[in-house]
Amino acid sequence: MKSSMIIRLMCGLCIVLFMLQCFSAWAENASLQQSNVAIKSAEVEAKVQRLAEELRCLVCDNQTLADSNAELAQSLRKEIRAMASKGKDDEAIINALVMHHGDFIRYRPPQKITTLLLWFAPTALLLVVGVSLLIWLRRWEKKTSDGTLGLDEACEATILLNKES
């Protein structure tokens, strides 16, 4: 009888030790999952911060989403965070926002024909106005130099002025 009791006690002890080992493994697994979530959360927050510095607040004057406290900026940061949590990369998130809000949302818009026109049109306009002014001044100079009186005309004008007085 004592041997069966010892066997039962040993079996019970083995079961308890096995359960403790399972709980320990389960706790370690939960701890790893929490640390993975914390690491993933930190990565998501870093991505949100990086993208918020590249994107413009649509209601603020020349501020990035990171700098703005407007409701729209907060909403856009939440939207970025949601997309980043789903595993989307930077380019996919930016493309989604550009599709919805246009290229204006980019703090540094891409170089396209339309943006190049915005950059170079003032310079081109200044050149055209400068060349036109130069041409006009040369023509005006020719007209004024051609409008001087010759010797005969000057004598005739003097005679006419003397007759009237």
Secondary structure, DSSP 8 states (H G I E B T S, - for coil): -HHHHHHHHHHHHHHHHHHHHHHHHHHHHHHHHHHHHHHHHHHHHHHHHHHHHHBB-SSSSS-BTTT--SHHHHHHHHHHHHHHHTT--HHHHHHHHHHHH-GGGBSS----HHHHHHHHHHHHHHHHHHHHHHHHHHHHHHHHHHTS--HHHHHHHHHHHHHH-
